[in-house]
Amino acid sequence: MNKADKYNELITRLEPMIEGETNAISVMANTTALLAEMMGERFFWTGFYTVAGDRLELGPFQGTVACYRIKHGRGVCGTSWAQGKTIVVPDVEEFPGHIACSSLSRSEIVVPVKDANGTVQSVIDIDSRELNAFDDVDAKYLEQVAEIVARVIY
């Protein structure tokens, strides 16, 4: 099964799994679990950071211990939040101001999750142990995941 097929299956499973749910933490927890389950070892860390004032705070995740808080505009997550757009980082060592929550992370993708007004409420953060693990296909489908999650919890 190619990557696009995996994402299509993931989305087919995600929508009915979270439809009608009202607990944001539960929705984020099951979304990260499904992403980790479906995408396998390529996704070494998968999680949400949620907006809390002037910073992001760690939310539900699958993976190793992570940073608790990230300031607005800092690192990949804070930059995605500040810019309101998906950021694909082929090599985290090349990203200015990268926050190394884990030395195992080699590449990263961060997708903003926006409410109906277009305000970023959280981000989906995914790390890989491999360089160049993420591309436009990942961005396209993870943005769909973010939209589905946003419709349910925001």
N, C-alpha and C positions, 0 to 999 in steps of 0.2 A: 504494500500500500504506500503510495507516495505521500508527501507532506500535505498537499492540498486535500487529498482524500481523508487523511487523518483529521484534519481540521473540520472538514465537512461532517464527519461522523461525530466529532466532539460537539459541534454546534447542534446537531440533531439530538444529542443526548442532553446538552446543557439546558436548552429552552424548556422542555417539560419538567426537568429536574428542579428548576428554581421558580417556575411560573407560580404566582400566587403567594410566594413566601414573603414574609414581612420582616424577618430578622436579618439585618444586613450582615452581621458577623457570620451567621449560618450560611448565607448565600456565598459570601466570599470564601469561607472555609471549604465548602463543597466545590466551588469553582476551581480553587487552587488544587484540590485533590484530584479533580477530573483532568485538569491540565497536566499534572504530574503523571497520572496514570496513563493517559492517552499518548503523551509525547515522550515518555520514557526517560532514559538517561541523558538525552540531549538537553533536557531542562533540569539542571542540577539544583536550582533554587527557584521557586515560584511563589509569589506572594503579593499581597496588597499592602500599600501604605495609604493611610487616610489623612485628609487635611484636618488639622487641628490648630486653628489660629494661624500663626506664621511659620508652621512647620508641618512636616508629614510625620505620622506616628505609625509604628509597626502594627500591621493587622494580621489576619490569618495567613499562614504560609505553610509550605512543604519544603523542608530542606534543613540546612545547618543553621546554627545560631546567627541572628542578624542584628543590624543596628536598630536601636530603639527609635531614634528621631533623626530627621534630616531637615535641614533648614531650606526655606524657599530659595530656589535658584542654585542650590549646592548639589554637586554630584549629578549623576544621570537622572535619578528620580526627581530631585528638586528642580532640575533644568526642564524636564518634561512638564512638570507642574507649571513652572513659570511661563513656558512657551505655549502650553496647551496643545502639544503635538507629540506624536510618537517619535522616539529617538532609538535608532539602531546603532550600537557601538560594536564594531568588528573586533576591536582590541581595547579593553578597558585601560590598559597602560597608556594609551594614546589620548584618552579623554581628559582634558584639563579639569582638575579638581575632583577626579573620580574618588569616591569614598569606598575604600576597600573593607567591606564588612567581612569578606572572606578572601583569603589569599588564593583560593581555588578558582575564583571567578576569572574567566578569560575574555568573555564577550557578554553583551547584555542587550536587552530590549526593554523599554519602558513605554507603556501605553496609558495615556490619561483616561480616566473614567469621568464623564461629564454629566451633570444633571440636565434637565429639560431646557434650562436657560443658557447652557453652554459653559457653565462654571465647573472647573475641575474639582471633584469631591474626593477622589482617590486616584491612585495609579496602580497598574499591574506591572510588577517588576519580575523579570525572568532572567536568570543568569545561566551561563553554560561554562563547562570546563574547557570547551574547545574554542579556538579563535574562529571568527567569521561564522558563527553558528546561526545567525539570524539574517533574514533578508526581507525583501518586499512581500513575499508570500506570507511570512510570519506576521509582518505588520498588518497586512490586509485582514487576515483572519483574527488576529488578536484584537484589532479595532472592532470587529464584529462582536467578539466576546465582550469587550468593554461596553458596547452599546446595549447588548442583551442584559448584562448585569445592571447597568444604569437604569434601564426601564423598570426593573424590578425593585431596586433599593433606593433610588433617588427620585 
